Amino acid sequence: MRTISYTQKAKYNLKKILDYLEPEWSYKSREKFGETLKVKTKSIQQFPNSSPIFDQQRKLYKLVTTKQTSLFYRFNDSEITIITIIDNRMNPNRINKELD
């Protein structure tokens, strides 16, 4: 099974999301998001081609994790790399900046 790794940008964005969820919503919301993310990443670990390809040239896939968030990843035979996690309400022009 492929291992999952996170880029520094993905770790930073994940921390920002988690830091936002608890004070704005609740600890329970933060934990629920974490569990959802865990389930979704296990899913792409087993079936990495199951998400739609976002950028053919860069071999990036987009996985909608919740209504509000998506993660972008690429994979090879041994690893899945989470490139970034974004807020789906983000300006579409900023998404490409997040992926660079």
Backbone hydrogen bonds in HBPLUS format (Angstrom, degrees):
<---DONOR---> <-ACCEPTOR-->    atom                        ^
c    i                          cat <-CA-CA->   ^        H-A-AA   ^      H-
h    n   atom  resd res      DA  || num        DHA   H-A  angle D-A-AA Bond
n    s   type  num  typ     dist DA aas  dist angle  dist       angle   num
A0003-THR N   A0078-SER O   3.04 MM  75  6.46 161.3  2.08 144.9 140.5     1
A0080-ILE N   A0003-THR O   2.74 MM  77  6.09 154.8  1.80 165.3 174.2     2
A0005-SER N   A0080-ILE O   2.86 MM  75  6.27 157.9  1.91 164.3 169.1     3
A0082-ILE N   A0005-SER O   2.74 MM  77  6.13 169.5  1.76 165.8 165.0     4
A0007-THR N   A0082-ILE O   3.06 MM  75  6.27 160.6  2.10 174.0 168.7     5
A0011-LYS N   A0007-THR O   2.98 MM   4  6.29 160.2  2.02 153.4 158.7     6
A0012-TYR N   A0008-GLN O   2.88 MM   4  6.09 160.8  1.92 151.2 156.6     7
A0013-ASN N   A0009-LYS O   2.89 MM   4  6.11 166.2  1.91 152.5 156.0     8
A0014-LEU N   A0010-ALA O   2.88 MM   4  5.98 155.9  1.94 146.5 153.6     9
A0015-LYS N   A0011-LYS O   2.96 MM   4  6.14 160.0  2.00 147.5 152.8    10
A0016-LYS N   A0012-TYR O   2.97 MM   4  6.29 156.4  2.03 148.5 155.1    11
A0017-ILE N   A0013-ASN O   3.00 MM   4  6.24 157.0  2.05 147.5 153.1    12
A0018-LEU N   A0014-LEU O   2.93 MM   4  6.19 168.8  1.94 156.9 159.6    13
A0019-ASP N   A0015-LYS O   2.79 MM   4  5.91 158.7  1.83 151.5 158.1    14
A0020-TYR N   A0016-LYS O   3.00 MM   4  6.10 137.4  2.19 138.1 148.8    15
A0020-TYR N   A0017-ILE O   3.18 MM   3  5.12 127.5  2.47  93.4 107.0    16
A0021-LEU N   A0017-ILE O   2.95 MM   4  6.18 159.5  2.00 153.2 158.4    17
A0024-GLU N   A0020-TYR O   3.17 MM   4  6.02 156.6  2.22 154.8 161.9    18
A0025-TRP N   A0021-LEU O   2.75 MM   4  5.34 152.2  1.82 144.8 151.8    19
A0026-SER N   A0021-LEU O   3.14 MM   5  6.37 131.2  2.39 135.2 144.3    20
A0030-ARG N   A0026-SER O   3.13 MM   4  6.47 156.4  2.19 145.5 151.6    21
A0031-GLU N   A0027-TYR O   2.93 MM   4  6.23 160.2  1.97 153.7 158.8    22
A0032-LYS N   A0028-LYS O   2.84 MM   4  6.05 155.0  1.91 147.9 155.3    23
A0033-PHE N   A0029-SER O   2.94 MM   4  6.13 157.6  1.99 147.5 153.1    24
A0034-GLY N   A0030-ARG O   3.02 MM   4  6.29 160.6  2.06 147.7 153.0    25
A0035-GLU N   A0031-GLU O   2.95 MM   4  6.22 155.8  2.01 148.8 154.9    26
A0036-THR N   A0032-LYS O   2.91 MM   4  6.13 160.4  1.95 150.1 155.6    27
A0037-LEU N   A0033-PHE O   2.88 MM   4  6.11 163.1  1.91 155.4 159.8    28
A0038-LYS N   A0034-GLY O   3.00 MM   4  6.18 152.7  2.08 142.2 149.8    29
A0039-VAL N   A0035-GLU O   2.97 MM   4  6.25 160.7  2.01 153.0 157.0    30
A0040-LYS N   A0036-THR O   2.93 MM   4  6.15 165.4  1.95 154.2 158.4    31
A0041-THR N   A0037-LEU O   2.91 MM   4  6.07 159.4  1.95 149.7 155.2    32
A0042-LYS N   A0038-LYS O   3.03 MM   4  6.21 152.3  2.11 144.4 152.1    33
A0043-SER N   A0039-VAL O   3.01 MM   4  6.26 146.3  2.13 143.1 152.6    34
A0044-ILE N   A0040-LYS O   3.08 MM   4  6.50 156.6  2.14 150.4 154.8    35
A0045-GLN N   A0041-THR O   2.95 MM   4  6.07 135.4  2.15 137.4 150.2    36
A0046-GLN N   A0042-LYS O   3.20 MM   4  6.51 144.0  2.34 142.3 149.2    37
A0047-PHE N   A0043-SER O   2.87 MM   4  6.07 158.9  1.91 149.1 156.2    38
A0050-SER N   A0047-PHE O   3.03 MM   3  5.50 164.8  2.06 122.0 124.7    39
A0062-LYS N   A0052-PRO O   3.06 MM  10  5.98 165.9  2.08 175.0 178.4    40
A0054-PHE N   A0060-LEU O   2.66 MM   6  5.45 155.4  1.72 142.4 150.7    41
A0055-ASP N   A0060-LEU O   3.20 MM   5  5.08 160.4  2.24 133.6 136.0    42
A0059-LYS N   A0055-ASP O   2.81 MM   4  5.69 110.1  2.31 140.4 159.4    43
A0060-LEU N   A0055-ASP O   3.04 MM   5  5.08 159.5  2.08 138.0 142.7    44
A0059-LYS N   A0056-GLN O   3.16 MM   3  4.81 146.5  2.28  93.3 103.2    45
A0061-TYR N   A0073-TYR O   2.77 MM  12  5.28 165.4  1.79 158.4 163.6    46
A0073-TYR N   A0061-TYR O   2.95 MM  12  5.28 154.5  2.01 141.7 150.0    47
A0063-LEU N   A0071-LEU O   2.84 MM   8  5.30 170.2  1.85 163.6 166.9    48
A0071-LEU N   A0063-LEU O   2.81 MM   8  5.30 160.0  1.85 149.5 154.6    49
A0065-THR N   A0069-THR O   2.94 MM   4  5.65 137.2  2.13 127.5 140.2    50
A0066-THR N   A0069-THR O   3.17 MM   3  5.11 172.4  2.18 136.5 137.2    51
A0088-ASN N   A0068-GLN O   2.62 MM  20  5.16 164.7  1.64 134.6 140.1    52
A0070-SER N   A0086-ILE O   3.05 MM  16  5.49 151.7  2.13 143.1 150.8    53
A0086-ILE N   A0070-SER O   2.81 MM  16  5.49 161.4  1.85 161.0 167.1    54
A0072-PHE N   A0084-THR O   2.93 MM  12  5.53 160.5  1.97 159.9 164.1    55
A0083-ILE N   A0072-PHE O   2.70 MM  11  5.48 148.1  1.80 145.1 155.5    56
A0074-ARG N   A0081-THR O   3.09 MM   7  5.49 148.8  2.19 141.8 150.9    57
A0081-THR N   A0074-ARG O   2.83 MM   7  5.49 165.4  1.85 165.3 170.0    58
A0076-ASN N   A0079-GLU O   2.94 MM   3  5.53 154.0  2.01 156.8 164.8    59
A0090-MET N   A0087-ASP O   2.95 MM   3  5.53 161.5  1.98 123.4 126.4    60
A0094-ARG N   A0091-ASN O   2.84 MM   3  5.46 143.7  1.97 119.9 130.2    61
A0095-ILE N   A0092-PRO O   3.22 MM   3  5.28 139.1  2.40  96.7 107.7    62
A0097-LYS N   A0094-ARG O   3.07 MM   3  5.07 118.8  2.46  95.2 110.7    63
A0098-GLU N   A0094-ARG O   2.98 MM   4  6.32 149.0  2.08 150.3 159.1    64
A0098-GLU N   A0095-ILE O   3.00 MM   3  5.02 117.8  2.40  96.1 111.8    65
A0099-LEU N   A0095-ILE O   3.04 MM   4  6.36 135.2  2.25 143.9 156.8    66
A0100-ASP N   A0097-LYS O   3.38 MM   3  5.34 152.9  2.46  97.3 104.9    67
